[in-house]
Each structure stands twice: as structure tokens, then as C-alpha cells.
């Protein structure tokens, strides 16, 4: 961690009077859930225009992470904030940044780094919504989007830059890059993921370009990890820590089950679950399957209009290739879905996510790109087609459902090869998963076997025709080259 951030930065200390007032208002930051007398956004010390904007956007009462972190950020302190996805972490750093920006408008004023494109766009949207009252200029800088368009936006000196490390690194090597030494706020969102080896080289480069300025550093994550604690010690000055992450936890409203199946008919069981659970809640008229023939991208089925009910399902698959295959099989069986994985183009990823979040599609088949950070409300079912190897990843996946006090169901499909993974998950979450077998009787599932076998054959042929296997090979070769360069 010290390799990335170097020695601790020197910065003007927080004024004692301000710090004392803040500390009096809050209980110690080490508490898991922090009660507070601060119950409105006005109480947090935000400018009236921001309070009004929050009200217009339907934000009437601050969440715990906002109550605890906003006054500390306004007081000038570095912050390490950990809370579950959907707890309001983005507003916890966006609101104080906009409060300060409103008094001193210049750009670039704040840099937010995040590991995924989808999360970057989501953060950018929230900044624009909250900052519309001060004519905020923001810029989202991610891969998969035209670099020239982004370069022109960066030349306009946006107040807030939201970026993935790799693409911003690329822009910093071009003529007339943004002056990162002017940055007053550096935010690492999903900081534990940004500290992984995948981003370390790009992150180190960007931090070097910022220099040892008097910026505030704000780290936010859904998980408190050892790396984050190490980073706090070497990179943050007089930090405030708020940790509201439950320890290896899944909420009580979540019903967790497993379904033990033979590996060779695993896909048939998934298709049965999708048809049963979705059919149980769909309107009378089934959604139609659309095929985008003649286009380069693979077909995706989308209903023509929002469904009457809000029930929706996320299916997690281990790899991009398997993810696409499962989606293609579902489409062949006329089970409408959208698919999301990192081998898709940016416009398709955003379109798929938007249709699922808006209710135009009931089922999202995805890799772990959707397991964290993204705010996808009202998911009622999560299915783990492939069990994750890390129990923390399981917790993040099933955390897509049973949110904000709602009930939810997770079903993990387990084969003879996954028993050890299941046992490890149960050990970490400290509870056994229920057996879902009675809800998926083998005699009923096997009725779909011939159809699923045929659909699988057709789906594989389509993927070959569209060159998906070649794309997978090209990506593997690119990764090998990157590994060689880094070593």
C-alpha cells in the first residue's frame, strides 16, 4: 500500500472547534451502527440549495453512512467509510464535495476512481442530479467509449471526473491532460477492489501525477479488508473511520437455499428455475422474443413494455463465455433475459443494465461485474449458477436481493464438484443453507432435458458464427501479454 501512496501527506490540521463540534455530535466511528441526533440533511451542515435538491430527489432522511461521514468530510478530514451497497455511500461523498465546490468553482476539483464502467456511470449520474443547481460540469472517463469525445470533455476542465484507472491513465499520456495536482478531493469507491493487482499499476501512475498535495482522500467500500486497514494507516491523515459492514453477514429477510444437481444437467435445472419462478409472476401476455439479425452483436430478448409486477431475478455465472451461452440457451427456450459481462461493448452493457433496472426485463444473467457497487433495486431472486470460490463473493452476490427491509430468495446450484465450496460458504455465514429439492422435482426438470439439449446445441452454433470463441482467445492472449509486461 505504501508503494502506491508513498509517505503520509502533510495537511493543515482540522480546526479544534470544528472537530470538537463534530465529535460531540457523533458517537465513536468504530461503532457498527451509529445512532445520532442528526436526522436531516440540514443538520449535517450542508448548504440550503443542496438540502433543497435532496428533497426534490426524494432524499428526506440521511442514512447512517451519510450522517457519520458528511460532517467529517466537511471538517476537512480523510475518511474511510464502509457500508453495504445501497446504503447511500455515493451521496455520502458527493454531497460534501458539491457543498465545497459551490463556494469555489474550478476544475478539476474532485476525482472519483472506481473499478467498473457501470459504477462510474452510476456515480456520474448521481453527481449530475445532485449538482444541477450549480451548473456542475462532470465527465465520466471509462473504456469502451470514444477517446476523442472524452478528451474534448476533459479539456473543458470538468469540476468532477469519474473514471476507471486504466482509461484515465491513457488520457494522462495524451497531449493537454487534466492537471491532477489541482484535485481537492480524491475518492476511491469500491476501494478494496481498486487496491487489487489489476489496478495497482494505473493507480500508482495517477497518484504520482497528483503529487503530495493537500487534497482530502476518501475511501469507500462495501467491505472492510486488511488491505484497506493497511492503506488507512499509511495514506490517510487524521482519518475518520465509519464501519457499518456486518461481519460475514447475510440479512435475516434473505432465504438461502441450495439445489444439489448432477453436473451434466445443471443447465436444465437452471432453465427450469427460470421458467418456474418467472412464469409464476409474469402477466398474462408473455413477452416476445426479439432477434436482432444482421447485426454484429448477439441477440438479446427484451419485453416490449414494463411488466406489471416488480419481481426480478439475477443469475450469476462464472465466466463471460458461460454467461453468454446461458443467455443464448434461455433465448432459444423463449425465456426473455438480458446479459451483462465484460466482453460486451459499453453501449450494450448500459442498455442491458438500464432495461433490467427499469423493469423492461425480468432476468439479468451476468458475471460478478454486477455483484457489487451497482444499485439494482427490488431484486427478489438471486441464482448462483456457478458457486463463487470466495465466500465474500457469495455474500456480495446474494446481497443483490433482500434489501431495504424487503424479503428475498437465493438459490445456489451445487454439483458434485462444488460441495467443498458450499461447506466453506456455510462456515463463513454461520448458517446452513436450506435444501431446495422439493421445489425442483427431478421428474419435472427432466421433461425439459431434450429442449435444453437442443437449445444448447443451437446456442453454441450461434456463438461460433458470431466469433465469440475467437474473441475469448484474443482476450486470453491480451491478458498473457499484459502479465508479461507487468513482470
N, C-alpha and C positions, 0 to 999 in steps of 0.2 A: 504494500500500500504506500509506503514512504517513497518508493521509486516513482509512483505516479504523482504524488503531491509535493514531494520534497520536504523541506523543513516547514515548521509551522509559520504561518504568515503573521506579521505584526499588524495589529489594527487598533485603532482607538478604542479604549475600553468603554463599555456601556456606562452611561451616567448612573451613579449610585441611586439617585432619587427615582429614576425611571425603573431601574432594575428592582429596587425595593418595592415599588408600587406593583410591579408585575408579579413578583414573588408572593406578595400578600394576597393577590387575587387568586392564585393557583396553589393547589397542593403539590407536593414534590412530584417531579416529572417521572420518577421511577414507578409510580403507581400504574397498575394495569388499566384501570378505568378511573378517570379523574373527575370527581364532582366539582362543580364550580358555580359561583354566584353570577357568572357572566352568561346571560341567557339570550341576548340579542346581538346582532352584528354591530349595532351602535355601541353596545357595551364594550366591544373589543377595541374601540378606538379608531375605527375606520371612518373615512370622510363621508359626509352625508350623501354625496352623489353615489358612492359605492353601496351604501345601505339601501338607497332607493332602487338601485339596479338589482340588488339581491332580491328585494321584494317583488319587483316586476318579473323576475325569472322564477319566482316561486320558492326562493330560499328564505324562509322566515325564521328559522332557528338554527344556529351554528351547531355542528356536530362536535363531539369531544376532541377530535384531532384539530379542528379549527379553533375551538375555544382555547386550547392549550398552546398551539403553535403561533397563531397570528399575533398576539401581543408580544411574544418573544422576538419574532421577526421584525416587528415594528420597533422594538427596543434596540435593534442592531445586532442581535446575537445569531451565531451559527446555530442551525437546528438539525437534529436527527429525528425524523418522525416516522414511526412505524404503525400502520393500521391496515386493516383489511381493505381489499378492493371495494369500492362503492361507499367508503366511509367519508368521502369529501376531501381527500388529500390534495387534489388539484387546486381547489378553491383555497385550501389552507396556505398554499404559497402564492397563488395568483392574486388573491385579494390584497395582501400587504405589498406585493410588488407594484400593483396598479395604484395603490394608495400613495406610495412614494414617488412613482413615475409622474403622477398628476401634479406634483409640486416641482418637478424638474424634468421637463420633456426633452429627451435626447435619445439617440440610438447609435449603436446598440446598447440597451440598458440592462437587459436580462437575457441570459442564455439558459435554455432548458434542454438538457440532453436526456434521451430516452432510448431504450433498446429496439423498439419496433416502429414501423411506419404507421400502423393503425393507431397506436397510442399517441404518436406525435400529432397526427391529425386531430385526434380527440382532444388533446390538450390545447392545440391551436384554436379549435372551435370554442372552447371554454374561455380562453383569453379574449377572443373577439367578442363574444357575447357579454362578458363582464366589463370589457374596456371600451365598449362602443360610445360611452358618454364622453370620452376624452379623445375621440378620433384616433384610436390606437392603430398603429401600424405593426402587424406581426407577419412573420414569414415562417413557413414550415419547409424544412430542408431535409428531404429524405430521398433514398434511392428509388428508381422506377419512375421518376418524373424528369422532364426535360431540364437539363442543367442550365441552359441559357436563360430560360424563364426564371429559374431560381436565382441566377447570377444578377439579373436585372432587378429582381426584388431586393436582393441584398445591397445593391448599390443605392437603393432608396433609404438606407440606414434605418431599418425597422427598429421599433422600440424593443420588441421581444422576438428572439429567434428560438424556434423549437426545432430540434434536429436530432437525427441519428448520428453517432460519432463518425462513421465511415464517410457519409456524404459530405458532412461539414468539413472533414479533413480534405476531401477532394477540392472543395471550393477554396480552402485556405491556400492551396497550391496554385490557384489561378491568379491572373492579374487583378489588382484592386480588391483584395479580400477584405472582409469586415475587420475592424480594429477591435480585437477581443480584449485589449488592455483597458478599454472603456467600460467593460462589463461591471455593473454594480452587484448583480445577483447571479450566482451560478447555481442552478438546480440540477441535481441528478435524480430523476424519477425512475423508480424501479432500480435503485442504486445497487442492490446486491447483484443484479444481472449485469449491470454496466461494469462491475468490477471483475467479471469473468475474463478469461484469456481471449475470448472472441473480440472484445472491445478494448483491451488494455493498450495496444499499440496506438490506436487512433485517439484514445482518451489522453494518453500521455502527451501526444503531439499537441492536442488542443490546449491542455493545461500549460504546456510550455509557452504557447503563444499568448496566453493570458498574463504570464509573469506573476510576480508576487505582489499583486495589487491589494487594495483594501476592500476587496469585494466580500460580500457575505456568501457563505456556502451553505446550501440547504439540501440535505439528503432525505429522500422519502422512499419508502419501500413497504411492501406488504409483509415482509419477513425480516426479523432481526437475526442476522447471521454473524458468525465470528469475524468475517471479513469487514462487515460494517462496524463492528466494535473496534477492530484494529484501526480502521480508517478514521473513526471518531477521535481516537487517541492522537493520531499524527497529523490530521488535516484540518480539524476544526478548532477554532479559538473560543474559549469560554462557552462551550456548546450547551444547548438545552436539549435534553433527550425526552421524547414522548414515545412510550411503547405501549400500544393498545392491542398488540397481536396476541391472541390466545396461544398458549403453548400447545403445539401439535394438535390442533383442535378442529373439530367439525361441529357445527351448531346442532342443538337438540332438535330443531324442526326438520332436520335432514334425515330421511330414512335411507339407510345404506344397505345395499344387498349385493350378493354375488350370484352368478349363474355358472355352474360348472358344466362345460360342454366339451365334446371331442374336438380337437384342433381342426380336423378335416371338414367339419360342417359349422365352423364358427361363424362364417358369413351368413349362413342360412338362419342361425339363431338371431343375428343382428337384424336381418330383414324382417323376421317375424316380430321382433320387439318394435321396430319402427312402424310396421303396418298396424299392429295391435294398438300401440299407445297413441299414435297419431289418428288412426281411424276412430278411436274412442272419443275424440274431441273435435273432429272436423265438422264443418257444416254439411248440409245435405248434398250440395253440389260439390263433387270432387274437383280439386284443382287440375288444370290441364297441363300436359307435358309439352314444353316448347323445345324445339330443336333448332339451333342456330346453324343451319347448314351453309357451307360455303365460306365460313369464317375460320380464321386461324385458331381461335380458342376452342376448347372443348365445350360441349353443350351443358347448360345448366337449366334446371327446371324451376320456374317461378310461377306461383299463382298470380292471376290477373288482378286480384283485389285483396285487401286485408281480410283476414279471417275473422269470424265473429268472436272467437274466444282467444285468450292470450296464451294458452298453453303452448310451450315450445320446448325443443329438445336440442341438446348439444351432444354430438358423438365425437369422442376423441380417438384419433388413430395415430400410430407411432411415427410413420414416415409420410413424406409427400406423395410417393408413388402409391402406397396403400390407401392413402386418403382419397386420391383421385379415383382409384379403382373402386373403392367402396361407393363413392358418389355415383360413378358411372353405372354400377350394378343397380343401385337404388333407382336411377332414372330409367333403366331398362325395364324395371318392375313397376314403373309409373308411381314411384314414391317421391313426390316433389321434395327437393332439397337445394341448398346452396353449399358450396365447398370453399374452404379457406386454408391455404397453405402458402409457404414462402416461394414456391416456384411459379405462382401466378403473378401476372402483371399487376402493377399498383392500382390501375383503374378497376380491374376486375375484383381485386380484393376489397376495395372500398365499396364497390357496388354490392357485392355479396353480403358484406357486413351490414350495410345500410338496409338492405331488404330484410335481413333477419331481424335487426333491431326494430324496424318499423312494423313488423308483423306480416310482411308480404310473403315470407317463407317461414314454415314451421320448424324445419330441421336444418341445423348447421353441422356439417361434417368437417372436422378440422384437425390440425395438428396442435401441438402445445402453443402455437403462436397466439391462440385465443384463450389460453388458460389463466393468464394474469393480466392485470392492468386495465384491460378493456371493460368498460361499464356496459354490460348487456343485461338489462333488467328483465324480470319476470320469466326466467327460465325455470320450467317445472321439472324437467328430467335431464340428467346427465348420464350418458352411457360411455363407459370405458371399453371400447372395442379391443384396445391393447392396454394392458396394465402398465403404468409407468414404473420404471426401475427405482425411482426415488419416491419415498412416502410423502415428502413435501410436495412433489408434483401432483400426487393424488389429492392432497388437501386443496391445492390451488384449483385443480380441475373441478372437484365436486363443489367447491366454493362458488361456482357459477350459478348454483341454484340455492334455494332456501335462504334468500337474502332479505334483509329489511323486515324480518319477522314472518315472512311467508314460509309455507311448507314446500318441501322439495324431495325428489327421489333420485338416488344414484344407483345404477346397476353396473357392476363390473363383470365382464365376460372373462371367465377364467378357464384355461385349458390345463392339460396335464403338465405343461411346461411352466405354468405360472404360479404353482402352489406356494413356492418359497416367497415370491413377491407378495402374494396375498397375506401370508403369515406375518411378513415384515410390516405391512400396512396396518394390520390389526394390532400389532405390538405397539406401533407408534401412536395410533389414535386411541389406544387403550380400550377398545371395544371390538367384539366380534361382529362381522357383517352377517346380516340375515340371508338365509337361502331363498332365492327367488324361483326355485324349480317349479313350485306348484302353479306359478303364473305363466310358465312357458312349457307346457307338457310336450314331451318329445314326439308323441304321436301327431300332434297338431303341427309342430315345427317341420317334421319330415314331409308333410304334404306340400311344402314349398320347395323341397330339395331340387326337383327336376327344373322348376322355373329358375331357381337361383343359379343352378349349374349352367343352364343355357345363357342366362343374363351375364354370368361371369365370362363365358367364352366370347360373347359379343363385345363386352366392355373391354376386354384385353385387346381384341382386334382393333377397336376404335382408337385405343390409346396408342397402339403401334402405328396405325395410319396417321395419327396426328403427331408422330415423332416424339412421344413423351419419354420413351426409353432412351432415345438419343439425348434428350435434354438432361435426363438423370445422369447419364455417363459424362456429358460435358461438365455438369456441375461437380461431379466427383473429381474429375481431372483438375478443375479450377481450384478446388479445396486442397488437393495434393500439392499444387504449385504454391498456394498461399502458405501451407505448412512448411515447405522447403525454404521459402523466403524468410519466414519468421525465425527459422532455426539457423 
